[in-house]
Amino acid sequence: MRQSKMLVPTLKENPSDADIASHQLLVRAGYIRQLASGIYTLLPLGKRVLSKIEKVIREEMDRSGAQEMLLSALQPAELWQESGRWYTYGPELMRMNDRHNREFALGATHEEAMTSIIRDEIGSYKKLPMTLYQIQNKFRDEKRPRFGLLRGREFLMKDAYSFNESYESLDESYQMMFDAYCRIFERLGLNYRAVIADSGAMGGKETHEFMVLSDVGEDVIAYSDTSKYAANVEMAPVVQTYEKSAETPLEKEKVATPDQKTMQEVADYLDHGLDQGLKSIMFEVDDKYVLVVTRGDHEVNDVKVKNLYDAKVVELASEEDTKRLMGAGFGSLGPIDAPEEVEVVADHAVEAMVNITCGANDEGFHYKNVTPGNDFAPDRYADMRFIEEGDPSPDGKGIIQFARGIEVGHVFKLGSFYAENMGATFLDNSGKSQTMVMGSYGIGVSRTLAAMVEQFHDDQGIVWPNQVAPYQVHVLSLNPKKEEQRVLADKIYADLLAEGLEVLYDDRPERAGVKFADSDLIGIPVRIIVGKKAGEEIVEMKRRDSDSKEELSYDSVVEEIKNQLA
């Protein structure tokens, strides 16, 4: 493609609203343009890269036995009402009414739509298991769209769904998808981790996220320094053991702590460390109230609260409800003499503590010299805190370290949630009706493109790996007004095309400095520079991922480029 005829609107400066490298570079290098907040147009270069990522995904999905199809992005509300998610998904679901006032949603995901097809078309175990996928735009009304393609309101996604006759069969389908995802991200050259995750609004129990390691990632990954263990920080269990303090328990004492609201303020006021106090937080867990108690230097993990109670909704209790039930506000809560209607759950670390401080459930007062077991007994002990760096790895191998990651893929064992709610059944080999078991598997395709830029860039621009670069070779004619340069560049361009290579030919009447800067921004793997030695039929070759340059004779250009790309 001649660059003079192509839409590649490069920019010298970073856009003012772009905070991370992928957003800045994709805009500056002419890959994307914003149409509205969280909505982007892919320009020709961006579409070429996206198509190559899609190709890798399709090849591995097809290799796994999945079948591609395409569903409507517009979905009737009735389907979401059948599953129950119309009422629980939240404001991110884009809802609308047609001219007849019928309710619809723009697909944020397609569990309901795919289940409705399978329940109508598949009635026998002989057709199961079956995995279907599509690559399609999705819509979510993000409250704060940001970071370009990493968090948008419209994005390209590959979503797949397996339908199985048993949980054993689901395990096999899940593993096939898990392995396919590993192959996809390895082929794309990404530094990633598959981590244990929370299923959130998707439902289901077992799930993994595929995280591209990046300092700009919004998720924190807890991983072992010596094994393959990795989990989202909210899902990592704490296996730390605690030695009971050998101190002699003292008699508890109620003391005034006026205007001391936070754990740190109380600790400073009473002159002890954070680890010598109790943190008490009140949650509303579905239809009950729960007081979660941890050591003062630990953070309460609300996902663990949700999973402990198998709850649909977990929210911080309002201060009004907290005062009504406990007799005090947030800064003075504690587990001693908690009312019967409030269940008290303490983290395992609490059980080993002696002579500690906690709220007295009396505004502006705390207890000193409190010992669990003597002064209060929680309804149960459980793992209630976030794992921390330096904790033992849950698999027993090494210690935990943290890294940030960008989620690019997610696989779920959904179980029978959607099939039961929507009546997706089949006849088994005995002729009995059984409920299908499902899995759901997603890859953010446009998000993966942005994540690749986060990992593959330098100070000058993008550095694409060969497998996804928009073009394989960038030919630069430094001064096309000079006939010998123009003629030689034209010949090389034609030769490379004849060999089936993908070539972007910069034939623009621009200064050499502009061409070099644009070439660095765009990030094509191999650059051929036709300049001052064109009359001798000598050109310069440079790889985008290296500072070294090499002179080549015209006769060796095609073969050397093939070697470089191989």
N, C-alpha and C positions, 0 to 999 in steps of 0.2 A: 504494500500500500504506500502510495506517495503521500508524504506528510503534508505537502502543500494542499492536498485535496481532502485531508482528514480533519474531523472535529477533535482537536486536542488543545483546548484552551488552557495553557499553563499559566501560572501566576508566580510572581517573584516573591510575594509576601504571604505569610500565613493568614488565613481568614481570622477575623477577630473573635469569632465564636467557637473556634476549634482549640481544644485544650490538650489533645493527645496526638501522638505522631501519626497514627493511621488516618484520623480525620484531617489533619493538616495536609499530609502528603497526598491523599487521594483527591482532595480538592485542588491543591497546587499543581499536581501532575496531570490534571484533566481527566480523571477517572469518574468523578461524580459531581453533581451539583444539587444543591438543596432546592426543593420545590416549596416546601412548607416545613414547619418544625417537626422533625422526626420523619420526614418524607423526602427521599432522594431519588434523583434520576441517574441511572447508570449511562454514562457516555460510552462511545464505541470501545475505548480501551478497557473500561470497567466491565462491559458486557463480555468481552473476549475472555478476560480472566475468570469471570463468574462461570462462563460456559465450560471452561477447562476444569474448574472445581466440580461442576455438575457431572462432567464426563467421568471423573474418577469415582464419584459417588455412585453413579449409575452402574459402572462396571462391577463394583464390589457388591452392590445390592443385588444385581442380577446373578452374580457368582454365588451368592448365598441362597438363591432360589426364590427371592422375592419378585413379585410381578408389579410393573409400573402401571398406574392408571391416573386419572385426573378427575377430582371431584369439584363441585361448585364451591366457590368462595362464599357465596351467599347461602345461609342456612336458616330454615324456619325455626322459630322459637320452640315449637312443639318438641323437636328432637332434644334440645337442651333441657326442656322441662321434664321430659321422660327420665333423663339421667339425674335430674336435680341440680345440675350446675347452672341453670339459668338464674337460680336464686343465690348461689354461693360463689360463683366465679369472681364477682366483684366488678368495679367500674372499668377495668381494662377491656372488658368485652364490649365491642362496638355494636350497639343495638340501634335498630331503626324500624320504622313502619312504612309499609307501601301505601299506595293511594286508597286501598281498601281497609286501611288501618290494621293489617295483619303484621305481626311482629317478626322481625328477622334479626340475624346477627351476621356480621362479617367474620369469617372463620379465624379464630385465634389458634385453633387446633381442630382436628377432625375425628375424634373418637366417636362422637354421636353419629355423624354422617356415615362413617365407614361401617359402624355396627348396624345401622339401619339397612344398608345394602346386603350385608352378609346374612342377617336374620331372614331377609326376604328371598335370598338366592341359594343359600346353603342349608340343607336340611338333614344331611347324613354324615356320619363319621368318616365315610369313604373319601370325602373331599378335604378332610382335616388331617394335619395342620395346614394352614394357608397364611402366607404373609404378603400383604399388598402395600405398595408405597406410591407416593407422588412427590413431585417437586413443584411447589406452588407458593404464591405470595400469601402471607398471613397478616393479620391486622390486630394490633393491641393498642388501646388508648393509654399509652404510657403517661403517667403524671408528669415526669420530667425527662422527655426525650433528650439524649445527649450522647456525646462521643461518636457522632456520625453514624456509621452503619452498626455500631455495637449496641445501641439502644434506640431503636426507631419505632415508629407507629405502623409502618409497613415494611415487611422484610421477606426475603425468600427463604423457604424452609423445605427440607426434605423430611416428611413424616411417614412412618411406616407403622403397620398394625398387624400383629399376628393373632390368629384365631386357632385355639387348640382344644382338644377333647379332654385334656387332663393337665394337672399341675406339673406332672413329669414331662409331658410334651411341651409345656410352656418353658420349662427349664432349658430344654434343648433349643427351642426357638430363640430364647433370650441369649443363650451362649453364642448361637450363630450370628445374631446381630452384634453382640459385644465384639466378637472376633472381626466381623466386617468393619466395624467402626475403627478398631485398632489398625486394620490394613489401610483404611482411608486416610487416617491422620498420619500414619507412617509414610504413605506414598506422597502426601503433601509436604513431607519434610518437617512437620511441626514437633516442637518439644512440648509434650502433653503428658497429663496424668489422668487415668481413669479413677475416679474417687467415689466413695460411698456417699450417697446424697439423700436429701429429704424429698419426698414426692410432692409435697405441697398440694395445690388445688387439683393435680392430676389424679389423685387417688392411688391406690396400690401400696405395696409394702416394701418391695425390694427395688432399688434403683441405683444407677451409677451415672455420674456426670463425667463428661470428657472435658478437661480443663487445659487450655493452652497457657503455659506459664508466662506471666507478664506482670510487670510492676503496676500496670494500670488496671489490672483485673479487679472486679468488684467483689469477688469471692475470695475468702481465705481458705487455703488448703492446709490441713494438718497431715504431715507425712513422716514416715520413719526414715532416719538417717542411714539405716542399714538393710531395709527390706523394701518390698513393693507396696507396703501398706500406705493407703492415702484415703482421706475422707474429707468432706466438707467439715469445717471446724465445728458446726453445730451438730454434726452426726457422730463425731468421734467419741466413743465411750472412754471414760476415765477409769483406769485400772490401778491407779495409785493406791497403795495401802498406807494406813496411818497407825502409828504407835500411840496408844493411850498415854496421856501425860501422867507422870509419876507424882505430880503435885497432890497434896492433901486438899480435898474440897473444903472450901470455907463457906460460911453462912452468907447467903445472898443479901445484898444491901441495896436499897433503893436510893438513888442520888439524883439531884436536880441537874439537868443539862439544858439550861435556858438558851433558846435560839440556836441550838446545835442540831442541824437537820441531816447533814450528809454523814456517811460513815467516817470520812476523813476528819470532819469537824469534831465528831464525838470522840474519835481516837485521840486527836490532839488535846481536846479538853480534859480527857481523863488520863492522858499521858500513857498510852499504850499503843502497840502496833495494830495495823488493820487486821492482822491474823489473830488478834485476841478479842475480836468482836464478832457478833452475829449480824448478818444482813437478812432482813425479813421483807419479802415482797408478796403482796396479795394479788392473786390472779382470779379472774372469772373464767372457769373452765366449763364450757357448755352451760349446764344449769346448776353448777356448784361453785363454791368459793374455796380456794386453796391458798394457804400461806406457805410459801417456799422459803426455806431457811438454809443459808450457806455461810461459810466462813467469810469474814468481812473483806478479804482480799481476793475472793473468787467472784465470778460473774454468773448470775443465774441464766440458764439456757432454756428459753421458752419452748424450743422445739422438743427438748426432752420432757418438758411438762406435758406438751401435747401428746407425745408418743406414750408416756406413762399412763395417761388416762384414755388413750385411743380417742381423743377429742376431735370434734370438727372445728371448734373455734376456741382459741385461747387469747384472752386480752387482759391487760392490766386492769384491775378493779378501779372504779372511780374513787376519788378521795371521799366523796359523799358516802358511798357504800362502805368504804373502809372504816370511816369514823363511826358509822351506824353499827357495824358488826364488832369492831375491835375497840371502840372507845377512844381512838387516837388516830392522827393522820400519819402520812407516810414516814415522817422522820422519827417516830417514836414506837414503831411496831416491834413486837416480839412474840415468841411462842408460848410464854408463860400465861396460863389461865385463858388460853384462846377459847372462844365459845364453841359449843358442840357443832354448830352448823358450818364451822370452818375447819377443813381438814388440814393438818400440819404435816408437811413432808420436809424432811431434813436431808441434806447431802451427807454422804458417807463421812466426809472430813469432820463434820460437826460432832459425831459420836466420840471422837478421840479427845475432844477439848475439855479443859477443866479451868474453873475460875475465870470466866470470860464475861463480856459485856453484851447486853441485849436491850432492846426497847422494852419499856414497862407498860405499854398500852395506856399510857397516861401522858398527855401532851407535855413535853418538856422534861420528861423523866426517863431514866434508864436504870437497869439493874447491874450491879457489879457482882463478881464472884459467883456467877451462874455456872452450874455443871449439868450438862445433859444427863438424863437418867435420874438425877437427884431432884432437880428443880423443874424439869418438864420432861415429858416423854412424847416425841412426835408420833403421829399415827403410823408412820413408816419412814425408813431410811431408803434412799435411792440415789442414783447418779443424777445430780441436778445441775452440775456446773459445766461451763465450757472447758475443754481441754486447754492446756497451756504448753508453750514451748518448754522443753526440759522434762515433761511428764513421760513416763514409760509408754512405748508404743503399744496399742491394744493387742497387737499380734504377738507380743512378747519379745520382739526383736528390735533393739535399738531404742532411741529416744525420739520424741516428737520435735519436728521443726515446722515452721510456717513458711508458706509462699503464697503469693497472690496468683489468681488464675482467671482467665476469660472462659466462660462456659460456651462451648461450641457444639456439644452433643449431649443427649440425655436418653437413657434407656430405662424403661419401667416394666416391672411385672404388675400389671393392673389387676390380675385375678378376675373375679366374676362381677366386679362392681357394675360395669356398664351392661354386660350381658344380662344380669339379673334385672336391672332396672328397665331395660328396653326389650326384654323377652327374646334374646338371641339364644335359641336352643337347637339341638340336633338329636337325631335318633341314633343311639349306640348300636353295637352289633347284636344286642338282644332286643332291639326294637323299642327301648325305653327312652323317654325324653330326658335329655341332660342339658345343663347350662354350659355354654362355651366359656373358656378361660382365655383371657386376652393379655397381650403385651403391646406397648407403645414405644416408638423409637424415633427420636427427632435429631436432626442436624440443622443448625442455623447456617445456611449456605452463604448468604451475604455477610453474616457475622464472621464466618470462617475467613472470608476474604479480608476483612479488616484485621482479624487476629493474625493473619499471615503477615500483613504489613507491620504490625507491632513487633513481630519477631524478625522480619527481613527488611531492615532499613539501616541507613547510616545518616551522617550529617548532611549529605548531598541529596538524598532521596530514597526511593524504594530500591531494593535489591532482590528481584524476583528469582526464585529457583526455576530451573528450566521447565519443569512440568506444568507450571501455571502461567508463565510469562505471556503477556498479550501477543508478543512476537518473539521469535528466537534470535533474530539478528537485527541490529540497527545500523544501517548504512548512512554515513554522514558525508555529503559532498560539501566541503568547507566553503568553496566559492564556485557555485554552478555557473557563474558568468564566464569563468575560464573554461574554454572548450575541452582541454585535456582532462580536467577534473570531471566535468559533466559527462563526457563520453565514457571514461573509465567507470565512473559510478553507475551509469546506465547499464554497462556490460555486466558488472558484478551483480547488480540487482536482478537482471534478466537470468543470469546463470544460477543464482540461488533459488529463484522461483522455479526454474526448470528442474531443479533437484528436489522440489517439493518442500522447501523450507519456508517458514513464515518470516517475512521481511517487512520492516518499516523503513522506508527510504526518505531521509530528510533532504529533500531537494529545494527547500525554501530559500529565498534570497535574504537570509538573515546572517548576522555576524557569527563568526566561529564561536565566540564566547557564549552566545545565546544558545547555539546548537549543543555545545557541550553541557551547559547547565540543564537544558531540557532533557537531554539524553540521560544524565544522572538522575533527574527527577523521575522519569518514566521507568527506568530500571530494567531495561531489556538485557538479557544475560551477556550477549556478545556484541561488541561494537566494532565496525569497520570504518576507518577514517580515510577518506580520499582527500589528500591535500597537496602539498608542494611537490611531492615526488611522483605525481600522477603521470607526468611525461615519461618517467622511467618505468611505468606500470608497477610501482611499489606503493603499498598502502600500509596502514598501521592497524593492528588488531589489539583490542583491550577487552578483558572480561570486566563486567560490572562489579564483581565481588573481589577484584584484585587491583592493586595499583600498577602492576607490571604491564609493559607494552611490548609488542613484538612487530617488527617489520616483515611483511610478506610480499612475495611477488604475486602478480595477478594470477599466474598459472596454479599457485598453491592455495589460493583463498578458499575455494569450495571445500577441498579435502580437509584443510585445517579447521574450518568451522565445524564440519561434521565430527571431527575428533573432539573438539571442545564440547559440543552438545552431547556427545556420547558419554 
